[in-house]
Amino acid sequence: MKHFRGGTSTLMNTIQRALLACMALACIAVLGGCKTTPARPPLRTVAKVDLQRYMGDWYVLAHIPTFIEKGAYNAVESYRLNADETIATTFNFNQDALDGPLKTYTPTGFVKNAASNAEWGMRFVWPVKAEYLITYLDDQYRYAIVARDRRDYVWILARSSQISEADYESLTERVRAMGYQMNLLRRVPHKH
């Protein structure tokens, strides 16, 4: 019996070492996935967003897309203010063509800074809330830019699917000034 206990103890030590090795590998994998980019200052959001005016349909004119929206056509983000002050969001687009299969996502927005209403968390999957910063909004609520401090994703939004080239260039210049890699920006095709 003494030999068996020693075998069990050895087995437990081996399992503990294997678990520690797995945890160490997981940490290395996570840290290895972190990019060591120079620190950038946080993006400045707009001073104040009137949530009622912001609600409704916004056409995604250009973006640096997340993995779910690569190949998006006719992309429209729609917002509706819920009674509990969360934001019901519907994101529709056609996949890979103007008449491609319709994709629909329904994340929930959460205002994180009630003083400005310009900082949201956007939850696609519980409990993760992705950063959503309204960094530009014109006085007439016709154009908006939604960005992230990491400068990984960005969305140029408009109330219409078609805008002038001058307005489009002005919006992309704002994105450039934020420090985004402009070669990653994709103009989203829309039906005329």
Helices and strands as residue ranges (DSSP letters): H 2-33, H 51-54, E 56-64, G 67-69, E 72-81, E 86-95, E 102-105, E 108-111, E 119-125, E 128-137, E 143-147, E 154-158, H 165-177, G 182-184, E 186-187
